[in-house]
Structures are given as C-alpha cells and as structure tokens.
Amino acid sequence: MLHSFRQTPPSTRRRLLEDLARTTMGVSLLPSLSSHAAGAAPAADAARHVIYLYMQGAMSHIDTFDPKPGRDAGGETRAIKTSIPGVSIGEHLPGLARRMQDLAIIRSMTTETGAHAQGAYLMRTSYRMLGSIRHPFLGSWLTHVKGRLNYDLPGSVVVGAPNRHPGAGYLEAGVAPAPVGDPKLGLQNTKPPKYLDEKNFEVRQKLISRFEGKFRARYGTTEVKNYLDYYREAVRLLQSPDLVAFDISQEPEKVRTAYGENRIGQGCLLARRLVEQKVRFIEVEFGGWDNHKDIYSSTGLPAKTADLDQALSTLLGDLQQRGLLDRTLVVLATEFGRTPAINQNAGRDHHPGAFSCLLAGAGIKGGQVIGETDADGKAVQDGHCYPADLNATIAAACGLPLQEEFRSPSGRPFHIANEGTPLSQVLS
C-alpha cells in the first residue's frame, strides 16, 4: 500500500463509501516504486494540476476549432477571426477567439475507432479496450508518480459519469478518482444520519475492524484489500475541512453566473475550486455531442458550443487572475470527430479520421495551431496526432516519466502513454 492512513473520527454514510470503493473493485495493486513516494515535489517547470474537459459523444471539429468556410462541409457554421492573425475558429466560440494567444489547437487528431466507448477509453488511457485488463487514466498516473499535493483530498476527481470511466485501472486503490455526478451537488451523502452520533459510529467502526481482520485473514485477495483500503480513505476524506471545496454554492452568485448556469460551466467552476485546494487532476465530462440529427437546432451544437465557450474562456481568465494558470494545464478533448457531409437527418455521423483537441496553460506555448486537415476536414494532411501522442504531451507537461517501464501485477510491461510521442512544438 502506497499511502498510510491517519486515524480520524469517521462521520459519513455507507452509501457514499460504497460508491467510492466500487470504482476500485477488480483493480489489482501495482507495487510501489521507492522513487515515487507520495508527496514528491514536482519539477519546477512542470504543470502541477490538470483540468481535463472531456466532450463526450464526439464533438464536431468542423463546427468548432477547424471551420471550413465556403465549403459544403462547413455546414451552417461561419468562421470568425481570433486574436492571432490568420487563425479562425467557429463562430460560437467568441470568448476563446479572444484568448487564442493562450491556446494551442491541435487540428490533426486522428484515431482508429469510431465507437464511443472504445474511443473514449483509448483517449483516456492511450490503450485499446481489452477484456483482460483495465488501464489507468492520466489522473491516476499523475497521483501515483507525483503523489498528492493535499493529503486530505483525492489526487484526482471525475465530474460526470464515473461508471464508464477506466479510473485507476491496475494501479493501487489509493489513486482512484473520486466521483462527482453533478457539480452543483458536489460529493453527496457526506453528513451522518440523525440517529447515528459520533460515539455510536466509533463503536461500529471498532466492530467493523474486528470483523474485517477475520475476513481479510480468510479472504486476503487484492480486491478485498483495495476495497477496505479505499473505504478507510473515504472516511478520512469526509472528515477534512477542505471538503468544502466541493461546494460551489460557496461562490458568489456573480461568479457562478459568469461560468454559466449549466453542467460545463458549473463543472469548470468546481474544477477551479479543487485546483485551489491542490487537487492534481480534475476531469469534467460534458456530454451531448453525438449529433446524428438536427445538429443546428436551437438546442443542438450551437447552444452547447456557446456554453462551452463561456465556461472555458471564463475558466482561463479566472485561473490567470488568481495566479493559477501558469501551474495548471487545461485540456479539451473528445473521442473522435464528425463527418464533413451533412446526413439526411441534418446531422453529422461518426468520423475517426480527423478531429480537434486543445491545450492551454502550464507548460504550453499558446497562440498556435498544430497540424492541418484537407479542405473538407475529412483527413489529416499534416502533423498526425494520435490519442497516445496527446496523452504523452500532457504527461510531458506534468513531468511524468514517459520512458519508464511500469509492470502490472501480472508482470506485463506498460508505459504511461503507451508509445505516444509528445508534441514538442507545443511544450514550453
């Protein structure tokens, strides 16, 4: 076990603890390496935090960061100028257009799958989905290698749909992300039931410890160990005064409104609060991009893109104002792109051949576009970038050891970003 657990008086409910622990079931323990002690100080020029915005459903690159004005493929989306001469993006992103000097847009993303679950897994882990093993996502790698910056809070948090998330994979239970279903609600069930006071709960914990010792002695599997360790981790977490970071209602109304009263806006606000409390990696999922029909309806892509623009541009400005942008890497990703052709249902279909992602903040040279697609956005013409390459770039910006070989409990060798190569032109 990598981390030792301090004994603190527990006061939480079983439901949340089981939800947290469930994310680690089926996970095997990776032996810790002495050079990766918890709390190890990051390199001076490395990103200390990552805010990873995941556009679930495959966001259209043509209607966002790789517009095709004057082409049938461009659809109804016009291109607008940005703060960098010669660079244009979609019209529904005016806030980001004004902040283009902070952005590195990758227009040459390409992948091998057009299936959502498989594509999302590959994007998060750099590995193809297999039935025999679950690979860790970058947030767990960052916590495993660098340790926590705030010992009382989890190293990573996933805001959105953690049930579909690879989580810690084969790494130890202590680096699994804490799941938050709704950013407005934060961590749920954190108060004890009225019938259970602290004294009675302590008695119950002592009984649990007695039963646990017998159970562990008889069924001492890695899965059982991980579950019990993570249960204790959750109890300790919920006693921390820093838990208030998950409560965005503490923010002034004007700040909540500035981010946008919607899922991505409030998710970005929660991410900023967690960065302030030294959580290393926060992923915020924003779904609804699977636009097979009516892509330009009033509730379709234009509205979602406008919400994203407000949230992300506000986040970048807020991080900068608070002195956090130079230590926080911000990523915008999706599993693949969408077809240049508008289908018979006025939508765009799955298209793994080309799509766009974005990097900003710590460790990134902004004000540039990486790669190029053809005139219709169908194929990458220059600068092919695969999911593993994007993850290698993120890992490099965080100072993670890309060349180091890690072994799963079964003895299989792995690298943090598979065989991905960092995009050196975007790294500062």
KASUL-V804229 format. One line per field, one symbol per residue. psi: psi as a letter, one per 40 degrees, with the letter a starting at -180 (. if undefined). A space follows every 50 residues. Layout:
# KASUL-V804229
psi=???
This chain:
# KASUL-V804229
psi=hdiihihihigiidddddddddeehehihhhihdefihehhiideihdih hhhhgheghhddecegigieiddeaehiiiiaehhehiaieefddddefd eeihhhefiiieiehdddddddddeeiihieeihiiiddddddddeiidh deiidihhhbgedeidbebeiideeiihhhdhdddahifeiiidehiddd ddddddddddddddddddgfiddddddddddddddddeehdededegeee iidddddddhgiddddddddddddddefhdhhhhhhaeeggeifdfideb dddddddddddddddddddddefedeehhhhhiidaaiidhhaeefaiai gedhiiiiiiahehhafihhiiiadefdihdhfhhidddddddddddefi gdehhihideehiiidfbfihigdeeh.
